[in-house]
Amino acid sequence: MSVLRVTADLSSLPAVREHVQANAGRTELPDGTGHKLDLVIEELLVNVVNHAYQGDGGPLEVECVVRDKAFCCLIRDWGPPFNPLEAAAPDVGQPIEDRPVGGMGIFLATTTPDTCSYVRRDNANELTFCFSLRP
């Protein structure tokens, strides 16, 4: 499919979303997956903007591929090492008003897809998430 290279800032969200949705549109994803893709992309981009680059922008790549009967997106940034799969899960058993702020976005972004993986390669964070295609 293709790779999109942008500056990681919130103004890039529409281009990233369009890139992912255009690539996803060429596949056989189950109905309703487009909304899940939007949620995951937005949460991950906001995380990179705010935490990897502290709001100062920096390079971001979004690569979309089909493999193993799944539509996958790889999000790559060159911020400090951070594996979101190791982040503490929020206590969703507590009432919302009693929960500390933070953590829900990463939780949703890493648990909504069918699979999610992380590697640190060549000084870059690479988070790959996949949604299964229709059988």
DSSP file (Angstrom, degrees, kcal/mol; ACC not computed):
  #  RESIDUE AA STRUCTURE BP1 BP2  ACC     N-H-->O    O-->H-N    N-H-->O    O-->H-N    TCO  KAPPA ALPHA  PHI   PSI    X-CA   Y-CA   Z-CA
    1    1 A M              0   0    0      0, 0.0     2,-0.3     0, 0.0    64,-0.2   0.000 360.0 360.0 360.0-112.7    0.0    0.0    0.0
    2    2 A S  E     -A   64   0A   0     62,-0.8    62,-2.2    17,-0.1     2,-0.4  -0.982 360.0-127.1-157.3 165.9    1.7    3.2    1.0
    3    3 A V  E     -A   63   0A   0     -2,-0.3     2,-0.5    60,-0.2    60,-0.2  -0.959  17.6-157.4-118.0 133.3    3.6    5.3    3.6
    4    4 A L  E     -A   62   0A   0     58,-2.6    58,-2.4    -2,-0.4     2,-0.5  -0.938   5.5-162.5-108.6 131.6    2.6    8.8    4.6
    5    5 A R  E     +A   61   0A   0     -2,-0.5     2,-0.3    56,-0.2    56,-0.2  -0.968  24.3 149.7-116.1 124.1    5.2   11.1    6.1
    6    6 A V  E     -A   60   0A   0     54,-2.5    54,-2.1    -2,-0.5     2,-0.5  -0.871  51.1 -92.8-140.2 171.3    4.0   14.1    8.1
    7    7 A T  E     -A   59   0A   0     -2,-0.3     2,-1.6    52,-0.2     5,-0.2  -0.795  46.9-115.4 -85.8 133.2    5.0   16.4   11.0
    8    8 A A  S    S+     0   0    0     50,-3.7     2,-0.3    -2,-0.5    49,-0.3  -0.552  70.7 116.3 -75.7  91.2    3.5   15.0   14.2
    9    9 A D  S >  S-     0   0    0     -2,-1.6     3,-2.2    48,-0.1     4,-0.3  -0.956  78.5-101.5-146.6 165.0    1.2   17.8   15.2
   10   10 A L  G >  S+     0   0    0     -2,-0.3     3,-1.4     1,-0.3    36,-0.1   0.761 116.4  66.6 -63.4 -24.9   -2.6   17.9   15.6
   11   11 A S  G 3  S+     0   0    0      1,-0.2     4,-0.4     2,-0.1    -1,-0.3   0.681  94.4  61.3 -69.0 -14.6   -3.0   19.7   12.2
   12   12 A S  G <> S+     0   0    0     -3,-2.2     4,-2.5     1,-0.2    -1,-0.2   0.588  77.8  91.3 -84.1 -10.9   -1.8   16.5   10.6
   13   13 A L  H <> S+     0   0    0     -3,-1.4     4,-3.0    -4,-0.3     5,-0.3   0.897  83.0  51.2 -56.0 -46.0   -4.7   14.4   12.0
   14   14 A P  H  > S+     0   0    0      0, 0.0     4,-2.6     0, 0.0    -1,-0.2   0.912 112.4  46.8 -59.2 -40.6   -7.0   14.9    8.9
   15   15 A A  H  > S+     0   0    0     -4,-0.4     4,-2.4    -3,-0.2    -2,-0.2   0.906 114.4  46.9 -67.4 -40.4   -4.2   13.9    6.5
   16   16 A V  H  X S+     0   0    0     -4,-2.5     4,-2.5     2,-0.2     5,-0.2   0.940 113.6  48.1 -65.3 -46.6   -3.3   10.8    8.6
   17   17 A R  H  X S+     0   0    0     -4,-3.0     4,-2.8    -5,-0.2     5,-0.2   0.921 112.8  48.6 -60.0 -45.2   -7.0    9.8    9.0
   18   18 A E  H  X S+     0   0    0     -4,-2.6     4,-2.6    -5,-0.3     5,-0.2   0.909 111.0  50.8 -62.5 -42.8   -7.6   10.3    5.2
   19   19 A H  H  X S+     0   0    0     -4,-2.4     4,-2.0     2,-0.2    -2,-0.2   0.936 114.2  43.0 -60.1 -48.8   -4.5    8.2    4.4
   20   20 A V  H  X S+     0   0    0     -4,-2.5     4,-2.8     1,-0.2    -2,-0.2   0.932 115.8  47.4 -65.9 -46.6   -5.6    5.3    6.6
   21   21 A Q  H  X S+     0   0    0     -4,-2.8     4,-2.1    -5,-0.2    -1,-0.2   0.877 110.5  52.6 -65.8 -36.7   -9.2    5.4    5.6
   22   22 A A  H  < S+     0   0    0     -4,-2.6     4,-0.4    -5,-0.2    -1,-0.2   0.923 113.7  43.2 -63.8 -43.4   -8.3    5.5    1.9
   23   23 A N  H >< S+     0   0    0     -4,-2.0     3,-1.2    -5,-0.2    -2,-0.2   0.904 113.5  51.1 -68.0 -41.0   -6.0    2.5    2.2
   24   24 A A  H >< S+     0   0    0     -4,-2.8     3,-2.0     1,-0.3     5,-0.4   0.849 100.4  64.9 -63.6 -33.4   -8.6    0.7    4.4
   25   25 A G  T 3< S+     0   0    0     -4,-2.1    -1,-0.3     1,-0.3    -2,-0.2   0.665  93.7  61.0 -64.8 -16.4  -11.2    1.4    1.7
   26   26 A R  T <  S+     0   0    0     -3,-1.2    -1,-0.3    -4,-0.4     2,-0.2   0.351 102.2  66.8 -89.7   5.9   -9.3   -0.9   -0.7
   27   27 A T  S <  S-     0   0    0     -3,-2.0     2,-0.5    -4,-0.0    -3,-0.0  -0.555  89.9-107.4-118.4-179.0   -9.8   -3.8    1.7
   28   28 A E        +     0   0    0     -2,-0.2   106,-3.8   106,-0.1    -3,-0.1  -0.548  50.8 164.1-109.8  63.2  -12.6   -6.0    2.9
   29   29 A L        -     0   0    0     -2,-0.5   104,-0.2    -5,-0.4     3,-0.1  -0.530  44.3 -99.6 -78.4 148.2  -12.8   -4.8    6.5
   30   30 A P    >   -     0   0    0      0, 0.0     3,-1.7     0, 0.0     4,-0.3  -0.273  51.5 -83.1 -61.6 153.7  -16.0   -5.7    8.5
   31   31 A D  T 3  S+     0   0    0      1,-0.2    -3,-0.0     2,-0.1     0, 0.0  -0.273 116.2  27.8 -55.9 142.2  -18.6   -3.0    8.8
   32   32 A G  T 3> S+     0   0    0     -3,-0.1     4,-1.0     1,-0.0     3,-0.5   0.302  85.5 109.7  88.6  -9.3  -18.0   -0.5   11.6
   33   33 A T  H <>  +     0   0    0     -3,-1.7     4,-2.7     1,-0.2     5,-0.2   0.811  65.8  68.7 -70.6 -27.9  -14.2   -0.9   11.5
   34   34 A G  H  > S+     0   0    0     -4,-0.3     4,-2.1     1,-0.2    -1,-0.2   0.884  99.2  49.2 -57.6 -39.6  -13.7    2.6   10.0
   35   35 A H  H  > S+     0   0    0     -3,-0.5     4,-2.1     2,-0.2    -1,-0.2   0.886 110.6  50.5 -67.3 -38.5  -14.9    4.2   13.3
   36   36 A K  H  X S+     0   0    0     -4,-1.0     4,-2.5     2,-0.2    -2,-0.2   0.908 108.6  52.5 -65.3 -41.1  -12.5    2.0   15.2
   37   37 A L  H  X S+     0   0    0     -4,-2.7     4,-2.8     1,-0.2     5,-0.3   0.926 108.6  50.5 -58.9 -45.4   -9.6    3.0   12.9
   38   38 A D  H  X S+     0   0    0     -4,-2.1     4,-2.6     1,-0.2     5,-0.2   0.920 110.5  49.4 -59.6 -44.6  -10.4    6.7   13.5
   39   39 A L  H  X S+     0   0    0     -4,-2.1     4,-2.4     2,-0.2     5,-0.2   0.942 114.0  44.5 -59.6 -49.2  -10.3    6.2   17.2
   40   40 A V  H  X S+     0   0    0     -4,-2.5     4,-2.6     1,-0.2     5,-0.2   0.931 114.3  48.8 -64.5 -46.7   -7.0    4.4   17.2
   41   41 A I  H  X S+     0   0    0     -4,-2.8     4,-2.7    -5,-0.2     5,-0.2   0.930 112.8  47.7 -59.8 -46.7   -5.3    6.8   14.8
   42   42 A E  H  X S+     0   0    0     -4,-2.6     4,-2.5    -5,-0.3     5,-0.2   0.937 113.1  47.2 -62.8 -46.0   -6.5    9.8   16.8
   43   43 A E  H  X S+     0   0    0     -4,-2.4     4,-2.0    -5,-0.2    -1,-0.2   0.915 115.1  45.9 -62.4 -42.8   -5.4    8.4   20.1
   44   44 A L  H  X S+     0   0    0     -4,-2.6     4,-2.3    -5,-0.2    -1,-0.2   0.909 113.1  48.8 -68.9 -41.1   -2.0    7.4   18.8
   45   45 A L  H  X S+     0   0    0     -4,-2.7     4,-2.8    -5,-0.2     5,-0.2   0.932 111.6  49.3 -63.9 -44.8   -1.3   10.6   17.0
   46   46 A V  H  X S+     0   0    0     -4,-2.5     4,-2.7    -5,-0.2     5,-0.3   0.902 110.7  51.7 -60.5 -40.2   -2.2   12.7   20.0
   47   47 A N  H  X>S+     0   0    0     -4,-2.0     4,-2.7    -5,-0.2     5,-1.0   0.926 111.5  45.8 -62.2 -45.3    0.1   10.5   22.2
   48   48 A V  I  <>S+     0   0    0     -4,-2.3     5,-2.0     3,-0.2     4,-0.4   0.937 114.7  48.1 -63.4 -46.5    3.0   11.0   19.8
   49   49 A V  I  <5S+     0   0    0     -4,-2.8     6,-3.4     1,-0.2     8,-0.3   0.943 121.3  34.5 -58.7 -49.9    2.4   14.8   19.5
   50   50 A N  I  <5S+     0   0    0     -4,-2.7    -2,-0.2     4,-0.2    -1,-0.2   0.821 133.6  20.3 -80.1 -32.2    2.1   15.3   23.3
   51   51 A H  I  <5S+     0   0    0     -4,-2.7    -3,-0.2    -5,-0.3    -2,-0.1   0.851 123.5  43.6-109.9 -46.9    4.5   12.8   24.7
   52   52 A A  I   <S+     0   0    0     -5,-1.0    -3,-0.2    -4,-0.4    -4,-0.1   0.918 135.1  18.0 -67.6 -41.1    7.1   11.7   22.0
   53   53 A Y  S > <S-     0   0    0     -5,-2.0     3,-2.7    -4,-0.1    -1,-0.2   0.335  94.9-129.6-115.1   6.2    7.7   15.3   20.8
   54   54 A Q  T 3  S-     0   0    0      1,-0.3    -4,-0.2    -6,-0.3    -3,-0.1   0.795  72.9 -57.9  51.9  33.0    6.3   17.3   23.7
   55   55 A G  T 3  S+     0   0    0     -6,-3.4    -1,-0.3    -7,-0.2    -5,-0.1   0.464 118.8 108.2  80.2   1.2    4.1   19.4   21.3
   56   56 A D  S <  S-     0   0    0     -3,-2.7    -2,-0.1    -7,-0.3   -47,-0.1   0.428  79.8-122.8 -90.9   1.1    7.2   20.5   19.3
   57   57 A G        +     0   0    0     -8,-0.3    -1,-0.2   -49,-0.3   -48,-0.1   0.081  37.0 174.5  75.3 164.7    6.4   18.4   16.2
   58   58 A G        -     0   0    0     -3,-0.1   -50,-3.7     2,-0.0     2,-0.1  -0.916  41.7 -51.2 170.6 171.7    8.7   15.8   14.7
   59   59 A P  E     +A    7   0A   0      0, 0.0    19,-0.7     0, 0.0     2,-0.4  -0.363  50.0 179.3 -70.3 142.9    8.7   13.2   12.0
   60   60 A L  E     -AB   6  77A   0    -54,-2.1   -54,-2.5    17,-0.1     2,-0.4  -0.995   8.4-165.4-141.2 135.3    5.9   10.7   11.9
   61   61 A E  E     -AB   5  76A   0     15,-2.3    15,-2.7    -2,-0.4     2,-0.5  -0.969   3.3-166.9-122.1 140.9    5.3    7.9    9.4
   62   62 A V  E     -AB   4  75A   0    -58,-2.4   -58,-2.6    -2,-0.4     2,-0.5  -0.977   9.9-173.0-127.1 115.7    2.1    5.9    8.9
   63   63 A E  E     -AB   3  74A   0     11,-2.5    11,-2.9    -2,-0.5     2,-0.5  -0.937   5.3-161.7-114.2 128.2    2.4    2.8    6.8
   64   64 A C  E     +AB   2  73A   0    -62,-2.2   -62,-0.8    -2,-0.5     2,-0.3  -0.921  19.4 159.4-111.6 132.5   -0.6    0.8    5.7
   65   65 A V  E     - B   0  72A   0      7,-2.5     7,-3.3    -2,-0.5     2,-0.5  -0.963  35.5-131.3-144.2 159.6   -0.3   -2.8    4.5
   66   66 A V  E     + B   0  71A   0     -2,-0.3     2,-0.3     5,-0.2     5,-0.2  -0.980  41.7 150.4-111.6 126.6   -2.4   -6.0    4.1
   67   67 A R  E >   + B   0  70A   0      3,-2.3     3,-1.0    -2,-0.5    -2,-0.1  -0.987  57.5   7.7-154.3 147.6   -0.8   -9.1    5.5
   68   68 A D  T 3  S-     0   0    0     -2,-0.3     3,-0.1     1,-0.3    -1,-0.1   0.866 129.2 -56.2  49.0  43.9   -2.0  -12.3    7.0
   69   69 A K  T 3  S+     0   0    0      1,-0.2    64,-2.4    63,-0.1     2,-0.3   0.840 117.9 104.6  60.8  36.1   -5.6  -11.6    6.2
   70   70 A A  E <  S-BC  67 132A   0     -3,-1.0    -3,-2.3    62,-0.3     2,-0.6  -0.993  70.9-126.8-144.8 150.2   -5.5   -8.3    8.1
   71   71 A F  E     -BC  66 131A   0     60,-2.9    60,-2.6    -2,-0.3     2,-0.4  -0.887  39.3-171.6 -94.0 121.9   -5.3   -4.5    7.4
   72   72 A C  E     -BC  65 130A   0     -7,-3.3    -7,-2.5    -2,-0.6     2,-0.4  -0.901  17.7-162.2-122.6 145.1   -2.4   -3.2    9.4
   73   73 A C  E     -BC  64 129A   0     56,-2.7    56,-2.4    -2,-0.4     2,-0.5  -0.993   6.6-157.4-123.9 132.2   -1.0    0.3   10.2
   74   74 A L  E     -BC  63 128A   0    -11,-2.9   -11,-2.5    -2,-0.4     2,-0.6  -0.948   5.6-161.7-108.2 123.3    2.5    0.9   11.4
   75   75 A I  E     -BC  62 127A   0     52,-3.2    52,-2.5    -2,-0.5     2,-0.4  -0.929  12.4-172.3-106.0 121.7    2.9    4.2   13.3
   76   76 A R  E     +BC  61 126A   0    -15,-2.7   -15,-2.3    -2,-0.6     2,-0.3  -0.959  11.2 163.2-122.5 129.3    6.6    5.3   13.5
   77   77 A D  E     -BC  60 125A   0     48,-1.7    48,-3.0    -2,-0.4   -17,-0.1  -0.940  35.6-137.7-137.0 162.5    8.1    8.1   15.5
   78   78 A W        +     0   0    0    -19,-0.7    46,-0.1    -2,-0.3   -18,-0.1  -0.098  62.4 120.1-112.8  32.4   11.6    9.0   16.6
   79   79 A G  S    S-     0   0    0      1,-0.2     3,-0.1   -20,-0.1   -27,-0.1  -0.137  78.1 -55.7 -79.8-175.3   10.7   10.2   20.1
   80   80 A P  S    S-     0   0    0      0, 0.0    -1,-0.2     0, 0.0    45,-0.1  -0.242  77.1 -78.2 -59.3 152.9   12.1    8.6   23.3
   81   81 A P        +     0   0    0      0, 0.0     2,-0.3     0, 0.0    39,-0.1  -0.298  62.4 163.5 -55.6 131.8   11.5    4.8   23.6
   82   82 A F        -     0   0    0     -3,-0.1     3,-0.1     5,-0.0    -3,-0.1  -0.856  24.8-164.4-155.4 117.5    8.0    4.1   24.7
   83   83 A N    >   -     0   0    0     -2,-0.3     3,-1.9     1,-0.1     4,-0.2  -0.874   3.8-167.5-101.7 103.3    6.1    0.8   24.5
   84   84 A P  G >  S+     0   0    0      0, 0.0     3,-1.1     0, 0.0    -1,-0.1   0.721  83.7  69.3 -65.3 -18.7    2.4    1.6   25.0
   85   85 A L  G 3  S+     0   0    0      1,-0.2    -2,-0.0    -3,-0.1    31,-0.0   0.679  98.4  51.3 -72.1 -15.4    1.7   -2.1   25.5
   86   86 A E  G <  S+     0   0    0     -3,-1.9    -1,-0.2     2,-0.1     2,-0.1   0.413  83.8 116.9 -98.4  -0.1    3.6   -1.9   28.8
   87   87 A A  S <  S-     0   0    0     -3,-1.1     2,-0.1    -4,-0.2    -5,-0.0  -0.399  79.0 -98.1 -67.7 144.5    1.6    1.1   30.0
   88   88 A A        -     0   0    0      1,-0.1    19,-0.1    -2,-0.1    -1,-0.1  -0.420  39.5-120.3 -63.7 132.8   -0.5    0.4   33.1
   89   89 A A        -     0   0    0     -2,-0.1    15,-0.1     1,-0.1    -1,-0.1  -0.509  29.3-110.4 -73.0 141.0   -4.1   -0.3   32.3
   90   90 A P        -     0   0    0      0, 0.0     2,-1.4     0, 0.0    -1,-0.1  -0.371  29.6-109.2 -68.4 153.1   -6.6    2.1   33.8
   91   91 A D    >   +     0   0    0      1,-0.2     3,-1.4     2,-0.1    -2,-0.0  -0.684  39.3 178.1 -83.5  91.4   -8.9    0.7   36.5
   92   92 A V  T 3  S+     0   0    0     -2,-1.4    -1,-0.2     1,-0.3     4,-0.1   0.527  71.0  73.7 -75.9  -3.9  -12.1    0.6   34.5
   93   93 A G  T 3  S+     0   0    0      2,-0.1    -1,-0.3    -3,-0.1    -2,-0.1   0.658  82.1  84.4 -80.2 -16.5  -13.9   -0.9   37.5
   94   94 A Q  S <  S-     0   0    0     -3,-1.4     5,-0.1     1,-0.1     2,-0.0  -0.542  95.8 -96.1 -82.1 150.5  -13.8    2.5   39.3
   95   95 A P    >>  -     0   0    0      0, 0.0     3,-1.8     0, 0.0     4,-0.7  -0.382  37.8-114.4 -60.4 147.0  -16.5    5.1   38.7
   96   96 A I  G >4 S+     0   0    0      1,-0.3     3,-1.2     2,-0.2    -2,-0.1   0.870 115.0  56.9 -53.4 -42.0  -15.3    7.6   36.1
   97   97 A E  G 34 S+     0   0    0      1,-0.3    -1,-0.3     0, 0.0    -3,-0.0   0.689 107.8  49.1 -68.1 -16.2  -15.3   10.5   38.6
   98   98 A D  G <4 S+     0   0    0     -3,-1.8    -1,-0.3     2,-0.1    -2,-0.2   0.509  90.2  99.9 -98.1  -6.7  -12.9    8.5   40.8
   99   99 A R  S << S-     0   0    0     -3,-1.2     2,-0.1    -4,-0.7     3,-0.1  -0.535  77.5-113.8 -81.9 144.6  -10.4    7.6   38.1
  100  100 A P        -     0   0    0      0, 0.0     2,-0.2     0, 0.0    -1,-0.1  -0.426  40.2 -98.3 -69.7 153.6   -7.2    9.5   37.7
  101  101 A V  S    S+     0   0    0     -2,-0.1     2,-0.0     2,-0.1     0, 0.0  -0.502  84.6  34.0 -72.2 139.3   -6.8   11.5   34.4
  102  102 A G  S    S+     0   0    0     -2,-0.2     0, 0.0    -3,-0.1     0, 0.0   0.007  74.1  72.3 102.8 155.1   -4.9    9.8   31.7
  103  103 A G  S  > S+     0   0    0    -13,-0.1     4,-1.8    -2,-0.0     5,-0.1   0.061  71.4  95.0  96.7 -24.2   -4.2    6.3   30.4
  104  104 A M  H  > S+     0   0    0      2,-0.2     4,-2.8     1,-0.2     5,-0.2   0.878  81.1  55.8 -70.5 -36.3   -7.6    5.6   28.7
  105  105 A G  H  > S+     0   0    0      2,-0.2     4,-2.7     1,-0.2    -1,-0.2   0.936 110.4  43.2 -61.7 -47.9   -6.5    6.7   25.3
  106  106 A I  H  > S+     0   0    0      2,-0.2     4,-2.0     1,-0.2     5,-0.2   0.907 113.0  54.0 -64.6 -40.4   -3.5    4.3   25.1
  107  107 A F  H  X S+     0   0    0     -4,-1.8     4,-1.4     1,-0.2    -2,-0.2   0.940 112.9  42.4 -58.1 -48.4   -5.7    1.5   26.6
  108  108 A L  H  X S+     0   0    0     -4,-2.8     4,-2.0     1,-0.2    -2,-0.2   0.908 113.4  52.5 -65.5 -42.0   -8.3    2.0   23.9
  109  109 A A  H  < S+     0   0    0     -4,-2.7    -1,-0.2     1,-0.2    -2,-0.2   0.801 116.3  39.1 -66.4 -28.6   -5.7    2.4   21.1
  110  110 A T  H  < S+     0   0    0     -4,-2.0    -1,-0.2    -5,-0.2    -2,-0.2   0.631 121.6  40.6 -98.3 -14.3   -4.0   -0.8   22.0
  111  111 A T  H  < S+     0   0    0     -4,-1.4    -2,-0.2    -5,-0.2    -3,-0.2   0.622 101.3  68.0-107.6 -15.8   -7.0   -3.0   22.8
  112  112 A T  S  < S+     0   0    0     -4,-2.0    -3,-0.1    -5,-0.2    -2,-0.1   0.915  88.5  72.7 -70.7 -43.3   -9.5   -1.9   20.1
  113  113 A P  S    S-     0   0    0      0, 0.0    18,-0.2     0, 0.0     3,-0.1  -0.222  90.5-118.0 -67.1 163.7   -7.5   -3.5   17.2
  114  114 A D  S    S+     0   0    0     16,-1.7     2,-0.3     1,-0.2    17,-0.2   0.870  97.9  10.6 -69.2 -36.6   -7.4   -7.3   16.8
  115  115 A T  E     -D  130   0A   0     15,-1.6    15,-2.3     2,-0.0     2,-0.3  -0.979  64.9-176.8-140.0 155.0   -3.7   -7.3   17.3
  116  116 A C  E     +D  129   0A   0     -2,-0.3     2,-0.3    13,-0.2    13,-0.2  -0.970   7.4 174.3-151.4 133.9   -1.1   -4.7   18.4
  117  117 A S  E     -D  128   0A   0     11,-2.8    11,-2.7    -2,-0.3     2,-0.4  -0.962  12.0-155.8-141.7 159.0    2.7   -4.9   18.6
  118  118 A Y  E     +D  127   0A   0     -2,-0.3     2,-0.3     9,-0.2     9,-0.2  -0.992  12.8 169.6-136.1 140.9    5.6   -2.7   19.4
  119  119 A V  E     -D  126   0A   0      7,-1.9     7,-2.5    -2,-0.4     2,-0.6  -0.983  28.4-137.0-142.3 152.9    9.3   -2.7   18.6
  120  120 A R  E     +D  125   0A   0     -2,-0.3     2,-0.4     5,-0.2     5,-0.2  -0.962  37.5 167.7-105.2 116.8   12.1   -0.1   19.0
  121  121 A R  E >   -D  124   0A   0      3,-2.2     3,-1.4    -2,-0.6    -2,-0.1  -0.996  58.7 -10.7-138.2 129.9   14.1   -0.2   15.7
  122  122 A D  T 3  S-     0   0    0     -2,-0.4    -1,-0.1     1,-0.3     3,-0.1   0.893 128.1 -52.4  51.1  47.9   16.7    2.2   14.4
  123  123 A N  T 3  S+     0   0    0      1,-0.2     2,-0.4    -3,-0.1    -1,-0.3   0.698 117.4 112.9  64.0  21.9   16.0    4.8   17.1
  124  124 A A  E <   - D   0 121A   0     -3,-1.4    -3,-2.2   -46,-0.1     2,-0.5  -0.943  66.6-129.3-125.3 146.7   12.3    4.7   16.3
  125  125 A N  E     -CD  77 120A   0    -48,-3.0   -48,-1.7    -2,-0.4     2,-0.5  -0.806  26.5-168.3 -85.3 130.5    9.2    3.6   18.0
  126  126 A E  E     +CD  76 119A   0     -7,-2.5    -7,-1.9    -2,-0.5     2,-0.6  -0.939   7.9 179.9-126.9 109.5    7.1    1.3   15.8
  127  127 A L  E     -CD  75 118A   0    -52,-2.5   -52,-3.2    -2,-0.5     2,-0.5  -0.942   6.9-169.9-108.9 123.8    3.6    0.4   16.8
  128  128 A T  E     -CD  74 117A   0    -11,-2.7   -11,-2.8    -2,-0.6     2,-0.4  -0.955   5.0-179.0-116.0 128.7    1.7   -1.8   14.5
  129  129 A F  E     -CD  73 116A   0    -56,-2.4   -56,-2.7    -2,-0.5     2,-0.4  -0.968   6.5-164.5-126.5 146.4   -2.0   -2.5   14.9
  130  130 A C  E     -CD  72 115A   0    -15,-2.3   -16,-1.7    -2,-0.4   -15,-1.6  -0.964  13.7-159.0-134.5 145.1   -4.2   -4.7   12.7
  131  131 A F  E     -C   71   0A   0    -60,-2.6   -60,-2.9    -2,-0.4     2,-0.0  -0.988  33.0-115.5-118.9 131.2   -7.8   -5.4   12.0
  132  132 A S  E     -C   70   0A   0     -2,-0.4   -62,-0.3   -62,-0.2     2,-0.1  -0.334  27.0-128.2 -66.1 143.3   -8.9   -8.7   10.5
  133  133 A L        -     0   0    0    -64,-2.4  -104,-0.2  -104,-0.2    -1,-0.1  -0.460  38.4 -81.6 -83.6 162.7  -10.4   -8.7    7.1
  134  134 A R              0   0    0   -106,-3.8    -1,-0.1     1,-0.2  -106,-0.1  -0.368 360.0 360.0 -61.7 143.3  -13.7  -10.4    6.3
  135  135 A P              0   0    0      0, 0.0    -1,-0.2     0, 0.0    -2,-0.0   0.526 360.0 360.0 -67.0 360.0  -13.3  -14.1    5.7
